Amino acid sequence: MENYMDDDKIIIHPSCSFEEVEIPLVYPDEPESYIEQVLAECCTHVLVILKENNFDIESEAFMKDFNALVDFLRALMYRETGLDHPLIKK
């Protein structure tokens, strides 16, 4: 019997081929607008999941905390694209 488990102990379905592909990083000409687009997409997904799981995403406290999370993610992406952000010190 063939081993269908990868190094991370994840079982691979026998009909699937497992091949690692390295995806090159592409930085757009306007990284700020690109970052905002990525943030909008991923944060929308997070909000939908939280709402589906009965979290009160409309409370003032939640919105304040979520905005802090979004700003931290923005800072992280700024650093990864070589931009400065007040939350990240070099």
Backbone bond lengths (Angstrom), bond angles and torsions (degrees), N, CA, C in turn:
res aa  C-N    CA-C-N  psi(-1)  N-CA   C-N-CA  omega(-1)  CA-C   N-CA-C  phi
1 M - - - 1.457 - - 1.524 109.25 -
2 E 1.285 115.32 134.40 1.456 121.85 -178.99 1.527 110.90 -76.98
3 N 1.339 116.98 149.00 1.462 121.59 179.28 1.529 109.33 -83.62
4 Y 1.321 116.13 118.92 1.459 121.11 -178.94 1.522 111.66 -108.50
5 M 1.332 116.83 33.34 1.456 120.07 179.47 1.527 107.84 -122.07
6 D 1.324 116.42 133.82 1.456 119.25 178.50 1.525 110.32 -85.79
7 D 1.323 117.44 -176.68 1.465 122.24 -177.07 1.521 113.22 -64.00
8 D 1.330 118.06 -24.08 1.465 121.96 -179.90 1.523 111.85 -90.99
9 K 1.323 117.19 12.62 1.470 123.27 179.19 1.529 112.38 65.78
10 I 1.326 116.08 31.52 1.461 121.28 176.61 1.524 107.57 -100.58
11 I 1.313 115.81 128.15 1.459 120.65 -178.71 1.527 109.20 -78.00
12 I 1.318 114.80 126.23 1.459 121.91 179.46 1.524 107.99 -97.35
13 H 1.329 116.51 129.43 1.460 120.59 178.52 1.528 108.49 -61.34
14 P 1.332 117.49 136.12 1.467 120.34 -175.40 1.525 114.43 -57.82
15 S 1.318 118.20 -26.60 1.460 119.35 -178.29 1.523 112.42 -83.39
16 C 1.328 117.17 -7.45 1.463 121.35 -178.60 1.519 109.85 -94.10
17 S 1.298 114.41 140.11 1.458 117.23 171.13 1.524 107.30 -94.87
18 F 1.306 115.99 140.58 1.460 121.02 -176.65 1.514 107.79 -108.74
19 E 1.305 115.60 111.05 1.450 120.32 -179.21 1.522 108.46 -137.68
20 E 1.324 116.37 125.71 1.457 119.74 178.22 1.520 108.84 -82.00
21 V 1.314 114.94 131.34 1.449 120.98 178.99 1.520 107.44 -123.67
22 E 1.313 116.46 127.57 1.458 120.14 178.34 1.521 108.82 -88.80
23 I 1.328 115.09 123.53 1.460 120.80 179.90 1.522 108.00 -96.92
24 P 1.318 117.73 120.81 1.465 119.19 -178.99 1.531 111.24 -69.27
25 L 1.332 115.87 144.00 1.457 120.31 176.87 1.516 109.22 -75.88
26 V 1.310 115.94 133.87 1.454 121.62 178.91 1.515 107.56 -120.40
27 Y 1.317 116.31 123.29 1.453 120.52 178.40 1.526 108.80 -105.00
28 P 1.311 116.78 123.46 1.464 120.41 -177.84 1.525 111.58 -71.78
29 D 1.331 114.63 166.69 1.465 120.63 178.63 1.522 111.87 -66.01
30 E 1.316 117.66 -30.74 1.464 122.44 179.80 1.529 108.71 -118.21
31 P 1.338 117.33 82.31 1.467 119.47 -173.66 1.525 114.30 -63.53
32 E 1.330 118.05 -32.09 1.466 119.24 -178.99 1.524 111.58 -62.60
33 S 1.329 117.13 -46.46 1.466 119.62 -179.68 1.528 111.02 -69.56
34 Y 1.323 116.56 -33.77 1.463 120.77 176.52 1.527 110.02 -63.72
35 I 1.331 116.67 -44.92 1.463 121.46 179.03 1.520 110.60 -61.23
36 E 1.323 117.63 -43.28 1.464 120.89 178.99 1.525 111.15 -62.54
37 Q 1.322 116.43 -37.52 1.469 120.87 178.12 1.533 110.41 -65.41
38 V 1.323 116.99 -45.83 1.464 121.33 178.99 1.524 110.30 -63.34
39 L 1.336 117.04 -43.57 1.466 121.09 178.32 1.523 111.37 -59.46
40 A 1.320 116.47 -46.27 1.465 120.29 -178.93 1.523 110.64 -59.69
41 E 1.324 115.62 -42.61 1.464 119.39 -178.37 1.527 111.74 -67.44
42 C 1.329 117.41 -49.68 1.472 118.53 -176.01 1.525 111.59 -71.50
43 C 1.330 118.10 -36.16 1.466 119.71 -179.20 1.525 111.43 -70.73
44 T 1.315 117.16 -32.50 1.459 120.40 175.57 1.524 110.01 -61.54
45 H 1.329 116.35 -43.88 1.470 120.31 178.11 1.525 111.17 -61.70
46 V 1.316 116.86 -43.31 1.468 120.69 179.71 1.520 110.05 -61.35
47 L 1.333 117.16 -46.26 1.465 120.76 -179.47 1.527 111.84 -61.69
48 V 1.316 116.75 -42.11 1.466 120.52 179.03 1.529 110.21 -61.39
49 I 1.313 116.76 -45.98 1.470 120.47 -179.70 1.523 111.00 -63.17
50 L 1.323 117.09 -43.91 1.464 120.02 179.65 1.524 111.24 -63.40
51 K 1.331 116.88 -42.68 1.467 120.46 179.52 1.528 110.67 -64.29
52 E 1.333 116.79 -42.38 1.467 120.74 178.25 1.528 111.83 -61.40
53 N 1.322 116.50 -24.13 1.462 121.26 -179.70 1.520 112.00 -102.74
54 N 1.325 114.92 24.64 1.467 123.80 171.50 1.526 115.87 65.41
55 F 1.318 117.39 28.52 1.455 119.62 171.48 1.524 108.23 -84.05
56 D 1.325 116.51 142.85 1.463 121.55 -179.84 1.525 108.98 -83.29
57 I 1.329 115.57 86.72 1.459 120.13 -176.24 1.524 112.70 -79.88
58 E 1.322 117.00 -0.82 1.462 120.29 -179.22 1.524 113.03 -103.85
59 S 1.325 117.36 -0.90 1.463 119.01 179.34 1.530 109.70 -72.54
60 E 1.316 115.29 153.59 1.465 120.52 -178.93 1.531 111.08 -62.54
61 A 1.338 116.45 -41.87 1.466 120.49 -179.90 1.531 111.05 -63.59
62 F 1.346 116.65 -42.81 1.461 119.97 179.56 1.520 110.34 -62.15
63 M 1.332 116.60 -47.12 1.463 120.12 -178.44 1.525 111.56 -60.33
64 K 1.323 116.59 -40.13 1.463 120.66 178.99 1.531 110.17 -63.06
65 D 1.327 116.42 -47.95 1.463 120.59 -179.66 1.527 111.80 -66.55
66 F 1.325 116.96 -40.48 1.461 120.35 -179.41 1.523 110.61 -65.73
67 N 1.331 116.82 -38.61 1.468 120.07 176.54 1.523 111.09 -61.69
68 A 1.337 117.13 -37.29 1.464 120.54 176.80 1.529 110.26 -64.65
69 L 1.336 116.63 -40.86 1.459 121.11 177.86 1.530 110.82 -62.53
70 V 1.315 116.63 -44.56 1.465 121.36 179.33 1.524 110.19 -61.45
71 D 1.329 116.65 -42.55 1.458 119.94 179.79 1.528 110.99 -64.99
72 F 1.329 117.11 -37.78 1.460 119.92 176.74 1.531 110.55 -64.75
73 L 1.327 117.63 -44.11 1.468 120.81 177.41 1.523 110.98 -60.98
74 R 1.325 116.16 -40.45 1.463 120.95 177.56 1.534 109.55 -59.93
75 A 1.328 116.67 -46.82 1.465 120.97 -179.99 1.528 111.05 -60.74
76 L 1.324 116.40 -41.60 1.458 121.09 178.79 1.530 110.77 -60.82
77 M 1.324 116.69 -45.64 1.465 120.63 -179.75 1.524 111.38 -68.81
78 Y 1.326 117.09 -35.69 1.462 119.90 175.83 1.529 109.53 -59.44
79 R 1.326 116.45 -47.54 1.466 119.82 -179.07 1.519 110.56 -61.08
80 E 1.324 117.19 -42.36 1.463 121.03 -178.64 1.522 112.62 -64.99
81 T 1.329 117.22 -24.37 1.463 120.31 179.03 1.525 111.97 -101.52
82 G 1.339 116.66 8.40 1.459 120.34 175.99 1.513 114.98 84.35
83 L 1.325 117.66 12.98 1.461 121.10 179.85 1.525 110.28 -97.46
84 D 1.323 115.74 154.45 1.461 121.06 176.26 1.520 110.13 -86.57
85 H 1.324 115.19 146.65 1.462 122.13 174.79 1.517 107.00 -145.39
86 P 1.344 117.70 140.22 1.464 120.30 -176.15 1.535 114.84 -59.81
87 L 1.323 118.75 -23.83 1.462 120.39 -179.88 1.528 113.37 -79.11
88 I 1.312 117.20 -19.31 1.462 121.35 -175.86 1.520 109.60 -111.44
89 K 1.321 114.52 122.44 1.464 119.65 176.18 1.514 108.48 -98.46
90 K 1.311 115.51 142.53 1.472 119.86 179.40 1.494 110.83 -84.04
